[in-house]
Amino acid sequence: QVQLVESGGGLVQAGGSLRLSCAASGVIFRINAMGWYRQAPGKQHELVAAITRGGSPNYADSVKGRFTISRDNAKNTVYLQMNSLKPEDTGVYYCNADDRLTARLEYWGQGTQVTVSS
């Protein structure tokens, strides 16, 4: 099994920045791509950003140019640098990892709250 623990959420004013971290532990070699999802009140769970094992990123259109995902494989950690935050970025952010040995097997963190005030 793989465990994911997020940190770095909080309350910030619009235009501010936050950096989320997600530390993985357990059977690390099973981890393939990693990513961040968010769940906003009244909205669907959505992918914010993802990064392959080799470091290639992918972003939702709504965060392109503002958010940066990165990955440190030596530390088994993925980061999400969020700049120019907007109130619509508010939500619970979840770290996600795909299992590279078992199809459709995913791991999830417990979530961290991000609140952007206007």
GINOR-V652575 format. One record per helix or strand of 2 or more residues. SS is the DSSP state (H for helix, E for strand). FROM is the first residue (numbers start at 1). TO is the last residue. Records with the same first field share a line. If there is no record, write none. Layout:
SS: FROM-TO  FROM-TO
This chain:
E: 2-7  10-13  18-26  31-39  46-51  57-59  67-72  77-82  91-99  106-108  112-117
H: 28-30  61-63  87-89
